[in-house]
């Protein structure tokens, strides 16, 4: 008897969902961009760690290269991930098929880029630039927000 009630409730939940929400496969077919972005971030991270382990990221051996430039692999991974997310934001803005809210992605991209640059260059400068960029982002969102909301 309890199994019948559970089955009924499960059936009702499935019927309540709109046709667009029925499965992950359907969501992926409608918007594969997020999965592609995550795959690109993983590939980027793998390439950075491979290059670091092979010694290709040791810029201190290059004459004239600044000594303060830190080439830790996580800094490069975060910086690259931020750039990849920025590319996703640009695609979402330019391609109507993939259009959806981008403020969260833009915020994450700026944070990732800021952390990556902060570890590579200098936190004193990067931290201030992050705050300025986030403030400008909030201002532009307020100016260009759809007035019908």
C-alpha positions in Angstrom: 0.0 0.0 0.0 2.7 2.6 0.8 4.4 1.8 -2.4 1.3 2.7 -4.4 1.2 6.1 -2.8 4.8 6.7 -3.5 4.3 5.6 -7.1 1.3 8.0 -7.4 3.3 10.9 -6.0 6.2 10.2 -8.3 4.0 10.0 -11.3 2.3 13.4 -10.4 5.7 15.0 -10.0 6.8 13.8 -13.5 3.6 15.1 -15.0 3.9 18.5 -13.3 7.2 19.1 -15.0 7.1 21.0 -18.3 8.1 19.1 -21.4 11.3 21.1 -21.4 12.4 20.0 -17.9 11.9 16.3 -18.3 15.5 15.1 -18.5 19.1 16.2 -18.5 19.5 15.0 -22.1 16.8 17.4 -23.2 18.4 20.3 -21.3 21.8 19.5 -22.8 20.4 19.4 -26.4 18.9 22.9 -25.8 22.0 24.4 -24.3 25.3 22.4 -24.7 27.4 25.5 -24.1 27.7 25.0 -20.3 29.0 21.5 -20.8 31.4 22.6 -23.4 32.7 25.4 -21.2 33.3 22.9 -18.3 35.1 20.5 -20.7 37.3 23.4 -21.9 38.2 24.4 -18.3 39.2 20.8 -17.5 41.3 20.5 -20.7 42.9 23.9 -19.9 43.8 22.7 -16.4 45.2 19.5 -17.7 47.4 21.4 -20.2 48.7 23.8 -17.6 49.6 21.0 -15.1 51.3 19.0 -17.9 53.3 22.0 -19.0 54.2 22.8 -15.4 55.3 19.2 -14.7 57.4 19.2 -17.9 59.1 22.4 -16.8 57.8 24.5 -19.6 56.4 27.2 -17.3 59.7 28.2 -15.6 60.0 31.7 -16.9 62.8 32.6 -14.5 65.3 31.1 -16.9 64.4 33.7 -19.6 66.7 36.7 -19.5 65.0 40.0 -18.9 61.8 38.3 -17.6 60.6 40.0 -14.4 61.5 38.1 -11.2 58.2 39.1 -9.5 56.1 37.1 -12.0 54.9 34.0 -10.2 54.1 31.0 -12.4 52.2 28.7 -10.1 50.0 26.4 -12.1 46.8 27.1 -10.1 47.1 30.8 -10.9 47.2 30.0 -14.6 44.4 27.5 -14.3 42.1 30.1 -12.5 43.1 32.8 -15.0 42.4 30.6 -18.0 39.1 29.4 -16.4 38.0 33.0 -16.0 38.8 33.8 -19.6 36.9 30.7 -20.8 33.9 31.8 -18.8 34.2 35.3 -20.3 34.1 33.7 -23.7 30.9 31.9 -22.7 29.4 35.2 -21.6 30.3 36.7 -25.0 28.8 33.8 -26.8 25.6 34.1 -24.7 25.4 37.8 -25.6 26.0 37.3 -29.3 24.2 34.1 -30.1 20.4 34.4 -29.5 20.0 30.6 -29.3 22.2 30.4 -26.2 20.9 33.7 -24.6 20.2 33.5 -20.9 21.1 35.6 -17.8 24.8 36.2 -17.7 25.4 38.3 -14.6 26.4 35.3 -12.4 28.8 34.0 -15.0 30.3 37.4 -15.5 30.8 37.7 -11.7 32.4 34.3 -11.5 34.7 35.1 -14.5 35.9 38.3 -12.9 36.6 36.6 -9.6 38.5 33.8 -11.3 40.5 36.2 -13.4 41.2 38.4 -10.3 42.4 35.5 -8.2 44.6 34.2 -11.1 46.1 37.6 -11.7 46.4 38.3 -8.0 48.6 35.2 -7.6 50.6 36.0 -10.8 51.2 39.7 -10.4 50.3 41.5 -7.2 47.3 41.4 -4.9 47.6 45.1 -4.1 46.7 46.1 -7.6 44.5 43.1 -8.6 42.2 43.4 -5.5 41.5 47.0 -6.3 40.8 46.3 -9.9 38.4 43.5 -9.0 36.4 45.9 -6.8 36.3 48.5 -9.5 35.2 46.0 -12.1 32.4 44.6 -9.9 31.2 48.1 -9.1 31.1 49.0 -12.8 29.2 45.7 -13.4 26.6 46.7 -10.9 26.2 50.2 -12.4 25.9 48.9 -15.9 23.3 46.3 -14.9 21.3 49.1 -13.2 21.5 51.3 -16.3 20.8 48.6 -18.9 18.3 46.5 -17.0 15.0 45.9 -18.7 12.5 48.4 -17.3 9.7 45.8 -17.5 11.0 43.7 -14.6 
